[in-house]
Structure formats: C-alpha cells, structure tokens
C-alpha cells in the first residue's frame, strides 16, 4: 500500500501536480474541498488518472497530514498491492428516498470478497440514519460501513458529491474494498458533556423532532439556549442532543440540529430519534474535544506499516474549537505516528461502527477514524 497526498490552496493542482498524480498510478483517489474546486478539478482528474475510482465531497474543512484547511482541494491517492476497489453511485430524489437510495447504492457492489465500504453522502437533503439502514439491509452487519455526509462550511444550504461521472448535489457514492490483505480498524469518540434535564421525546417523525415532554421541541430548546437562540440553526452546532438510553442511565448517539421550523415548532436533526426515547442537551470545550479525538485514535488497532487514517469529524466540533481546531488533528497524528497518512473532512454527519465488530451508526458531533492498511 502506497499513498500520495497533495493540497492546493484556492485552486486545483497545476500540471506538475497532476503529472505527479498520474505517475503515481493510484487505484483510489479521495478528493475533499469546496464545490467550485471539485467542479473545476473533475475533468482534469479523470484525464490524469483514467480508470481510477474517484470519489469526494464538499466539506466544512479539509483534513490532511498537514492539518486543517478551508477552501483547499486535498487529494489523497492510494495504490493498493492486492486490494481491489469498485465504485457504486445512485441518485437521491429527495429525503424520503434516503432508505431506498441506500439499498440501491449497496446493491451496486458485488458481495463476494467485500471487506469494507466507504460512503460519501449529501449533507442537507437526506436522512443519514435511513441511508445506513438501507445499505445495511443489503450488506449485513459484518461489512464495515464508514464515511460521512458532505458539508458546505457552516451554511447548511447545498452540498455536493463527486464520483467518476461528475459532481452533483443529488448523487451518493461509495467504494467497495476487496481483498484478504486489507486491514480495517475503527475509533470513535465525542468529548461532549450533558447539561439540563433529560426530556422524553413525545412526538417525532424519523429525524424531525416535534415535542419534548409534550411541549413544542423548538421552544423548549430555545429556553436553554438563551442568547444563542437568535442564531439558530447555526448555534445548534454548539448544543447537540444526546439520545439517552430508555433507563436514562447513559448517554448515546449525538444528534446535530440541521434546521428549525418556527411555524411547526420542530427541529430537524441529522439522524433519527424515536418517540419514547429520551434526549439531553450537550456542550463541550476545546480541551474535552481534543481529548476525545485522542481517545478515538488510541482505540484503533493499527498494524505496522503505512496506512490511511480516514478522519471524519463534525463541523460542530470545528465551530467550538475555532482557532484551536488543528489540535485535534495533531492529537491523532501524535498517536498514529509517521507511517499514517491523515485524510478526511469536517462533515454534517459521521458514518462508522462505534467500535471494531459493531454495526454501523450515524454519529454527529463526533470524531470518527477508520484506519486502512494492507498486509505486505
């Protein structure tokens, strides 16, 4: 396994950079950056590396071994020795199509020999929980499913996904990885702490939260936000929900606020929450989030030799950390060492098993790390 990485600020690689990428002869290329750069780069990348599986998405920040960038195009190219990479894509009609789009997407991959799937999805037009449910129906729980939902800074307006066919705001893409020599390990951690009382979800429709303790969800949420309420939905990144176990003994999955509906008094979340479950508001400081990223890296089972650390971290973490956001990337790099190449993005939703051997989940406000390596 060999890895080539390059980051271009405010533009696409010049001819020498594209020539270097072509000479590397990759089998898989990941591209992360803002929509305009992805659109500018697509044709040039196809010409430079024809036949290569090309995938990427717009972001709320690009992650590489060099740190965190905004408005850059980061390319991470992998050349496997014995691992095969195949692509599947599908169109997303609307949010109600999320489940079926997952079924179609996973159905485009041959099952024989499939070891892992990397998926990149739209960030604002879909239900990420339903997407995962659809893909899992086809793939089962034994094939690791990882990736994330695209971003567009903190605007939550339009996200795009890149595949070999182009750059689109209504397509999803995944890469299936095949080969007995492939090693995949997962690390996931948050770093958020709870405040305020636990409240029961008394009305919800998949990822739309209508009432808590029989009161409109939005008005209840606003009471705890105080002065931050006027900045919704953007300020919701600072105060996600945690879905609490039915016995209220432990916090569970985090859920980011995507949008609010003043007339309905509802909150649309990045993932689903069930009626009868409980939620709690969360908050965090930079030190806790950095420690969470470090713990995610420490939980990985990393083999010796070069590897790709695919890092998908939530835009909400980036907002909280501000100018210190580099620290969570540095924390991961210090744990994984020099043979790891870091690649990824700040997202609107993170897709990963909670730990090795677990079923795939949609996470919000979480640092997820998947480490890929190949036996010599």
N, C-alpha and C positions, 0 to 999 in steps of 0.2 A: 504494500500500500504506500503510495506516494501522494503528497498533497502540495499544490501550488496555490498561493493566495496573493491577491493584489487588490488595493483600494485606491480609487481615483476620486479626488475631491471635485465636486461640482461638474463632472463630465464623464465621458466614457473613456476607456483605455485608448491611448494613442496607438498608431500602427506597430510600434515596437512592443508595446504591451500585448496586443493581440497576437503578434507573431510569437511571443514567448509562450502565450497560452496554447497556440496551435502546436508549437514544437513539443509541448508537454504531453500532447495526445491524451487528454483526460477521457474517462468514461462517464463521468458525472460532474456537472457544474451547478453550483448553487449561487444565485445572484440576488443580493439584497440591496435595496435603495429606494429612493422616491420614484413615483410613477413616471415623470418625464425622462429620467435617466434610463429606466428599464425599457421604455419605448424606443429611445434613441439607440440603445445598445443591442436590441434583439437581433436585428438583421446582421449586424457585424459579428455577433457571437455565433450565429448559425453558420456564417461563412467561414469563420476561423476554426470552428470545431464541428464540422458536419458529422452527423451520426451520433453525437454525444447527447446523453439525456440532460436536457437543460431545464431548470426549474428555479423559480424565485418569487419574490413578492415585494410589495411596498411595505414600509416599516414606520415605526416611531423611533427609529435609531438603529444603526447598523453595528454589529459586534464582530470584531476580528481579533487576531492575536495582537494587533496594535492598539486595541482599546475600543472606545465607543465613538462613532461618528454620526453626524447628521448631514443629510443631503450629499451623501457619497454613494458610489457604486462599489460594493465589495463583492469580489468574485472568489469563490473557494472551489478549486478543481481537484477531483480525486481520480487517481489512476489505480484501479484495483489490479492485483495479480490474477486472482481466480474468482472474484465475486462478479456476478452479472447484475446489471441494473436495467430495469424496464420501467416505462412510464405509462400511466393511465390518466386521462383527463375527462371531465364532463362539464356540461353547462349547468348552472344553477338558475332556475326560473324565478324563484322568489323564496322567502323564508320558509314557507310551507313545504317547499321542495327539499328541505335540508336532509330529512331522513332518506328519501328516495335517491338524492344525489350521492349520499354515502354508499348506498347499495350499488349504484351504477359505477361509482369510482372504484370501489374494491373489486367489483365484478370484472373490470378490465384487466386485472392482473392474473396470470396463471398461478395456480396454488402450489403446484409441485415444486418443492425446494425453496419456497418463500421463507425467508428468515426474519425480515423486518420491513416495515413500510413507513416512509416519510411523507407526510401530507402537508400541503400549504393551502389554506382556505381563505375565502373572503372574510373580512373582519366586521362588517357592519350590516350585511344583508342576510345573515344566516344564523341559525341556531346550532352552535358548535356541539352541544350535547347530542342533538338529533343526528348530526353528521357522524359522530363517533358510533352511535347506536347502529346506524345503517351499515357502516363499514364493518363493525364487529359481527353483525349478523352473517356477513359473507365470510370474513376471515377467521372468526372464532376468537377466543381469548388467548390463544397460545402464540399468536404472531404479534410481536411488539409493534404498536402504532404510535408514532411520535411526530411532532411538528408544531404548527401553530397557525393562528389566524392573523392575517395581514393587518397592517396599520397605515395610517396617513398622518404621522405626527400625533397631535392631540386633537385633531379636527373631528374625527368620527363621521366623516362625510362620504368618502369614496376610497375604496382600497382596490388593488389590482393584484393579479397572479400571473406569472409568466410560465409558459410551457413551450415546447418546441413549435407549437402552432402560432404563438403570438403572446401579446399582453392584453388581458381582458379584465373587466370588472364583473363578469358573470361566469367565470370558469374556476374550477378547482383542479388541482393536480396532485398526483402522488407518484413516488418512485418505489418500486419493489426491489429489494435487495436479496439476491440468491447466492448461496454458496456455503459449504460446510465450514470454510475457514473464517467466516465472518463472526466477530465477537461484538455484542451489543450490551451496554450496561446503562442503567438509569439512576439519576439522582434528582430529587425534588425537595424543595424546602421554601417556606414562606418567610417568617420572621415578624408577622403581624401579631398584635395583642388586642384583646377584647375590651370594650368599654360599653357601659349602658346595660340595660336588662336584656334578657333573652325574650324574644317575642315569637308567637306562634303564627305560622302562615295560614291564614283563614280563607284566602282566595288567591289562586294563581292559575295561569294557563300556560303550561310549559315554561317559557322563560320570561313571562310577563307577570309581575307581582302586583296584585290589586289591593290586598288588605292584610294588615298585621293586627292580631287581637281584635278583629272586626272593625278596625279603623282604617281609613284610606292609607295605603302604604306610603305615598309620597308625603302627605302631611306629617305622618309620624317620623319619617326620615328627616324632614326639614327641621323638626323641633330639635333634633340632636346636632344638626349641622350648624345652627346659629348663623353667624355672619357668612359662612361658606355657602348657605342655601341659595343665595342670589346668583352664584356662579355655576349652578347645575346646568347641564350634566357633567361639565368638566371637573368640578370639585369632587364629584363622586369617586374619582380615581384615588382620592386621599382617604376615603372611608368606605371600603368594600364591606359586603356582608360575608359572614361565615355561616355556612349551613351546619347546624348543630345536630348531634345525634338525638334520637327521639327521647332518650332518658336525660338529655341535657347535660351529659357527663363530659362530653368532649367536643371541641370544635372540629369541623370537617373541611369540605371544599370551600374555597373563597369564590365569591361572585362579584364581578365588576359591574358597575352601572353603565349601560350603553346610552340610554336615553330616558327621558321622563315625559309623561303625558299629563299636562296640567288639568285638562278637562276631565279625564278619567281618573285622575289621582293615582296613576300607576307608574311603575318603574320597570323598564325593560332591562334585563340582565344578560350578560354574555353567555350564561348557561342556565339550565333549567333548575327550578326549585319546586318541590312537591307540596301540595296542600297537606296540612297536618304536620309538616316538619317545623323546625324552629330555626331562627336566624338571630345573629348577634352582629352588631356593628364592630368594625375593626379599625385600628390605627397603628401607625408604626413610625419609628425614627430611623435615620440613616444607619446608625450602628447596628441595629437589630436586623435590618435588611441585608447588610453586608455579611453579618454572621450567618444569616440564613443561606446566602449564596455559597459561603464557605462550607457549610454543613452539607449542602447538596453535592458539592464536589467530593467531599470526604466519604460520602456514601457510595460512590462509584466503585465498581470492581474493574480497575484499569490494568490491562495487560501491558507487559513491557513492549517497547517498540512504538513507532509512530502511530498516531490516532487522530481522528477528527472529533472534537467536542462540539456538538451542535447545541448551542445555548439559545433558548427562547425564554425571555424574561418579559414581564408585563410592563406596559407603558406607565401604569400607576406607580411602580417602584421607581421608575426613572423620574417621574414628577416629584415624588417625595425626596429623592436623593439630590436632585438638582445638579449642582456643580461637582458633587462627590460621586456621581454615578460610576465613574471609572473604577471606584474602589471595589465594587462587587465583581467586576471583571478581573481586576488584579488579584482578588482573593481566590478566585477559581484558578487562575493561571499559576499562582504560587503552590496550590495543592497538586495540580496535574503535572507540572514540570515542563521542561523544554521540548519534549517529544510530542506534546499535544498542540494541535492547531485549533484555535478557537474560532468559531464561525456561528453567526446567528443574527438575531434581531430582537428589538423590543416590539411587543405584539399586543393584540386585543384579546388574546386567549391562548393558553399553552396546552398542548396535547401530549400526554405522556402517561405511562403507568406510574403509580405512586411509588413503586419500588420494583426491583427485579422480580419477575414472575407474576406481578399483579396485572389485573385488567386495566385497559386504557381508560383515562378520565380526561375531562376538560377541566383545566385549572385556570384560575385568574389570580393576578397579583402574586405570582409565584415565579421563582427561578427554576426552570427545568433544564437538565443537562443530559444528553444522550451521547455516550462515548462509543464511537465505531473504530474498530481495529481489525486487522486481518492477520491470521496465522501465517508465519513465513513458510 
